[in-house]
């Protein structure tokens, strides 16, 4: 299992950073390998990504979501991955966003990528892109403020 963790400080209030992250269908705007994300309902997402020239399709379930705190997920089919993004208020106009991801490589390309630190570099690039995206806009593209309690 490959694990990557990256943080970025964004110059927007915590509500803006969190609200933008709830707009899953906008992920292709700042995640280069994400072709599309379709939000099926409050808990379920359908992803299409390209990894090393190979298309991967998988479904994911949001396992926990609390406004301005955290969003956690796990795949339910296809690519084996899970993660959590957390939001920490630095001050009224600065937020630290931390993304932790775990992914089980499948196939030769992903196995080589795991050994060369590709996942960590991709997460770092996507977090940098998120910072540029949200700071250039200054406001979120939408928001979902609902709660998804952790089960069990």
N, C-alpha and C positions, 0 to 999 in steps of 0.2 A: 504494500500500500504506500503510495506517495503522499506526503503531507507538505503543504505549503501554507505559510502565514505571512501576510504583509499588511502594514498599516500605512495610512496616508492621512495627513491633516488637511482638511478642506476648509476654505475660507467662506463658509456659509453656516447659518445656524443649524443646530442638530435636527430640527424639524424638517428643514429643507433637504438635508442629506438623507435622512430616513425616508421622507416622502418619495424622493427620486428613486431610492433603491426598491420601493414597493412597485415601481412601474416596470415589471419584468419584461414586458414586450418591447421596452426601449433598450434593453441590454445590448443589442447589436450596435447601438450608437457609440458605445465605449468598450465593448468586449469584441476584439477583432476576430476571434474564432467562432463567435456565435452567429449563426445564420438567422435563426429565429427562435423566439420563445412565445408560446401561446398559453395564455392563462385559461385553463379549463374551468376552474372554480376557485373559491377562496384558498383551497389547500393544494391544488394540483396544477402542474405545469408540464407542457410538452416542449422539449428542446430539440433543435437541430444545430449541431456544431460541426466544424471541420477541424480535424486534428491531423497534422502531417499530410494533408492532401486527401484524407479519408473522411467521408461523412459519417457522423455518429448521431443516432436518434435515440432519445431516451425520455422517460417520464420521471418526474420528481414530485415528491410530496413535501409541503411545508410542514415541519413537525412542531415548530414553535415560532410564534411571532408576537412581539410586544412593542408597541410604538416607542420610538426613540431609544430602544434598548438593543433588540436583537431579532434576527430572522435566521432560523435554522431549517435545513432541508436534508433529504436523502433521496437518492434515485430509487425508483420502484421497478425499473425495467430498463434493459439496455446497459449503457455504461454504468459501472459501479462507482458511485461517488457520493460524498456527503459534505456538508459544510455549515458554517455559521458566519454571519456578518454581524458585528457589534458596533454600536455608536456611543461615543464618549464625548460629553460636552467639555471642551477646553475652556471656552468663555462664550459670551453671547453670540460671537460671530465666527467661531472656529470649532470644528468637530473632528475628532479622530475616528476614522472608519477602519476597522480591522476585519480582514477576511481570512478565515481559516478554511482550507479545503483538503479533503482526502480523496484520492482517486486510485482505483485499481487499474493498472495499465492492461490493455487487451491488444494483442497483436504486436508485431515486431516494431513498428514505428513508435508506439507508445512506450514499449519496454526500453528502447534506446533512449527515448525522450526522458524517461524516469532517471536513467543512469547519468544523463548529462544535465540534469536540473532544469529541464524544459518547463515543467509545471510551475516551478517557483518563478521562473522568468516571465511566464505568461500571466501569472497572478500579479506580479509586480507591474507589468505593462498595463494590465487592465485597471489596476488601482490608480496608476498615474493618469490613464485616460479618463477614469471617472472624475478625478480631481479637475482636470482640464474641462471636461464636459459640464460639470455642475457649476464651476466657478465662472465659466464663460457665459452661462445662462443667467446665473444669479438667482434662479428660481426653479422649482421642480416642474416637470411636465404633467404631474398629476399626483394623487395621493390615495392611499388606502390606509385608514387608521384602525382597522379592526384588529382583534386579538385572535391568535390561534394558540390555545393553551397546550402545553406539552401533555401528551397522553401517558397514562400508566405511571 
